[in-house]
Amino acid sequence: MSAKQGEGTRRRLSTEERREQLLAVGARLFSESPYDEVWIERVAEIAGVSRGLLYHYFPTKRDFFAAVMDRESARMLRLTAAEPGVPVREQLTVGLDAYLAYVEEHAHGFRAFHRAEASGDRAVRRVYRHALAAQERQILAAVAADPEFGPLHERRGETGLAVRGWLAFTTAVCLEWLGGSAEMSREQVRDLCARALLGVITP
C-alpha cells in the first residue's frame, strides 16, 4: 500500500479523542518535569499536532494544566474508589497505597497543582475545589456504608468537616514527604494517614 493510501485510511481522531490524547501527553510531561519546564510546543510535538490546534483546545498553558489536573483527579477517584461491602479499615490501606504511589510517581505535577491552588490561580482552584468535594463524598459514602462507624446521618456535618480536615492534613503530609523534610517511607506515611482518618471518623 502506498504512503498516500495509508494516509487516506488513517482514522482522524474525534474532538474528544484528540483532547484526551493531549491531556495524556500533558499528564506524563507534568509528572516528569516541573511546571515551568513543560513547554506547550513539546506537548504539540509529541501529540503530532500544531501548537495552534493545542491552543484551540486550551487557550493558555494554565488552562491546559488545569484540564490535566482535572483528568488526573478523576483518575485518582477511580483508583481509590471504595469496594461495596468491604469494611473501611480493610479498604483504607489499599486506597492509601494507590494514592501515595500515584503521588510519588507524579510528584512534580502534585506539587505544581497545590502551589497553584495556594496562590489563588482561578482555573486550578476551581479544579481543586471540585476534586476535594468529590473525594469527600467518596469517603463519606464508604464510611456511611460501614456499620462500625455508627449512624453517620446523625453527625453528617461533623464528619464532613472532619474528612475535609483530613484531606488537608494528607495533602500537607504528602508535600512534606515529597520535599524530603519528612524522612519516612511510603508505608509510614500511609499508616500515619490511616490512623488520622480513623481517628476523626470513629464515634
C-alpha positions as CSV (number, residue, x, y, z in Angstrom):
1,M,0.0,0.0,0.0
2,S,1.4,3.4,-0.9
3,A,2.0,6.2,1.6
4,K,-0.8,8.1,0.1
5,Q,-3.2,5.2,0.5
6,G,-2.0,4.8,4.1
7,E,-2.8,8.4,4.9
8,G,-6.2,8.0,3.3
9,T,-7.1,5.1,5.6
10,R,-5.7,6.6,8.8
11,R,-8.6,7.4,11.1
12,R,-9.0,11.0,12.2
13,L,-9.4,11.5,15.9
14,S,-12.7,12.9,17.1
15,T,-12.6,16.1,19.1
16,E,-12.9,14.2,22.4
17,E,-10.2,11.6,21.4
18,R,-7.8,14.4,20.4
19,R,-8.4,16.2,23.7
20,E,-7.8,13.0,25.7
21,Q,-4.6,12.4,23.7
22,L,-3.3,15.9,24.6
23,L,-4.2,15.5,28.2
24,A,-2.5,12.2,28.4
25,V,0.7,13.7,27.0
26,G,0.4,16.6,29.4
27,A,-0.1,14.3,32.4
28,R,3.1,12.5,31.5
29,L,5.2,15.6,31.0
30,F,3.9,17.4,34.1
31,S,4.8,14.2,36.1
32,E,8.3,14.1,34.7
33,S,9.3,17.8,34.9
34,P,8.5,21.0,37.0
35,Y,5.7,23.1,35.6
36,D,8.0,25.8,34.2
37,E,10.0,23.3,32.3
38,V,7.0,21.8,30.4
39,W,6.6,23.6,27.0
40,I,3.4,23.7,25.0
41,E,5.5,23.2,21.9
42,R,6.7,19.9,23.3
43,V,3.2,18.7,24.0
44,A,2.1,19.5,20.5
45,E,5.2,17.9,19.0
46,I,4.7,14.6,20.9
47,A,0.9,14.6,20.0
48,G,1.8,15.3,16.4
49,V,-0.4,18.4,16.2
50,S,0.3,22.1,15.6
51,R,0.7,24.5,18.5
52,G,-2.3,26.4,17.1
53,L,-4.5,23.3,17.4
54,L,-3.5,22.8,21.0
55,Y,-4.4,26.4,21.8
56,H,-7.7,25.8,20.1
57,Y,-8.5,23.2,22.8
58,F,-6.7,25.1,25.7
59,P,-6.3,28.9,25.3
60,T,-3.4,29.1,27.8
61,K,-0.8,26.8,29.4
62,R,-2.5,27.3,32.7
63,D,-5.9,26.2,31.3
64,F,-4.1,23.2,29.9
65,F,-2.6,22.4,33.2
66,A,-5.9,22.8,35.0
67,A,-7.5,20.4,32.5
68,V,-4.7,17.9,33.0
69,M,-5.2,18.1,36.8
70,D,-9.0,17.7,36.4
71,R,-8.4,14.5,34.4
72,E,-5.9,13.2,36.9
73,S,-8.2,13.9,39.9
74,A,-10.9,11.9,38.2
75,R,-8.4,9.1,37.6
76,M,-7.4,9.2,41.3
77,L,-11.0,8.9,42.4
78,R,-11.3,5.7,40.3
79,L,-8.1,4.3,41.7
80,T,-9.2,4.8,45.3
81,A,-12.9,4.0,44.8
82,A,-14.5,2.0,47.7
83,E,-15.5,-1.6,47.1
84,P,-19.1,-2.1,48.2
85,G,-19.4,-4.3,51.3
86,V,-15.8,-4.2,52.3
87,P,-15.1,-2.5,55.7
88,V,-13.4,0.9,55.7
89,R,-10.5,-0.4,57.7
90,E,-9.7,-3.0,55.1
91,Q,-10.0,-0.6,52.2
92,L,-8.1,2.2,53.7
93,T,-4.6,0.6,53.4
94,V,-5.3,-0.3,49.8
95,G,-6.7,3.1,48.9
96,L,-3.8,5.0,50.5
97,D,-1.2,2.7,48.9
98,A,-2.7,3.6,45.5
99,Y,-2.9,7.3,46.3
100,L,0.7,7.5,47.6
101,A,2.1,5.5,44.7
102,Y,0.4,8.0,42.4
103,V,1.7,11.0,44.3
104,E,5.2,9.7,44.3
105,E,5.1,8.9,40.6
106,H,3.6,12.3,39.7
107,A,5.5,14.4,42.3
108,H,6.1,17.4,40.0
109,G,2.5,17.6,39.0
110,F,1.2,17.1,42.5
111,R,3.4,19.9,43.9
112,A,2.6,22.3,41.0
113,F,-1.1,21.7,41.4
114,H,-1.1,22.5,45.1
115,R,1.2,25.5,44.7
116,A,-1.1,26.9,42.0
117,E,-4.1,26.3,44.2
118,A,-2.4,28.0,47.2
119,S,-1.5,31.0,45.0
120,G,-5.2,31.5,44.1
121,D,-4.9,30.6,40.5
122,R,-8.6,30.7,39.4
123,A,-8.6,27.9,36.9
124,V,-6.7,25.5,39.2
125,R,-8.7,26.5,42.3
126,R,-11.9,25.6,40.5
127,V,-10.5,22.1,39.7
128,Y,-9.1,21.8,43.2
129,R,-12.5,22.5,44.9
130,H,-14.3,20.1,42.6
131,A,-11.7,17.4,43.3
132,L,-11.9,18.0,47.1
133,A,-15.7,17.8,47.1
134,A,-15.6,14.5,45.1
135,Q,-13.1,13.0,47.4
136,E,-15.1,14.0,50.5
137,R,-18.3,12.5,49.0
138,Q,-16.5,9.2,48.2
139,I,-15.0,8.9,51.7
140,L,-18.3,9.8,53.4
141,A,-20.2,7.2,51.3
142,A,-17.8,4.5,52.3
143,V,-17.9,5.5,55.9
144,A,-21.7,5.6,55.9
145,A,-21.9,2.1,54.5
146,D,-19.8,0.6,57.3
147,P,-21.7,-0.4,60.4
148,E,-18.6,0.1,62.6
149,F,-18.8,3.8,62.4
150,G,-22.3,4.2,63.6
151,P,-25.3,6.2,62.3
152,L,-23.4,8.7,60.2
153,H,-26.6,10.6,59.2
154,E,-26.9,11.8,62.8
155,R,-23.5,13.6,62.6
156,R,-23.0,14.2,58.8
157,G,-22.0,17.8,59.2
158,E,-19.4,17.0,61.9
159,T,-18.0,14.0,59.9
160,G,-17.9,16.0,56.7
161,L,-15.8,18.7,58.4
162,A,-13.5,16.1,59.9
163,V,-13.0,14.5,56.4
164,R,-12.2,17.8,54.8
165,G,-9.7,18.5,57.6
166,W,-8.1,15.0,57.0
167,L,-7.8,15.7,53.3
168,A,-5.9,18.9,54.0
169,F,-3.7,17.0,56.5
170,T,-3.0,14.3,54.0
171,T,-2.0,16.9,51.3
172,A,0.3,18.6,53.8
173,V,1.9,15.3,54.8
174,C,2.5,14.3,51.2
175,L,4.1,17.7,50.3
176,E,6.4,17.4,53.3
177,W,7.2,13.8,52.3
178,L,7.9,14.7,48.7
179,G,10.1,17.6,49.8
180,G,12.3,15.3,51.8
181,S,11.8,17.1,55.1
182,A,9.8,14.1,56.5
183,E,12.2,11.1,56.4
184,M,9.5,8.5,56.2
185,S,8.9,5.5,54.0
186,R,5.7,5.3,51.9
187,E,4.4,2.7,54.3
188,Q,5.0,5.0,57.3
189,V,3.2,7.9,55.6
190,R,0.3,5.5,54.7
191,D,0.0,4.3,58.3
192,L,0.1,7.9,59.6
193,C,-2.7,9.0,57.3
194,A,-4.7,5.9,58.0
195,R,-4.5,6.4,61.8
196,A,-5.5,10.1,61.3
197,L,-8.6,9.3,59.3
198,L,-9.8,6.5,61.6
199,G,-9.2,8.9,64.5
200,V,-11.5,11.6,63.1
201,I,-14.4,9.3,61.9
202,T,-14.5,6.9,64.9
203,P,-17.6,7.7,67.0
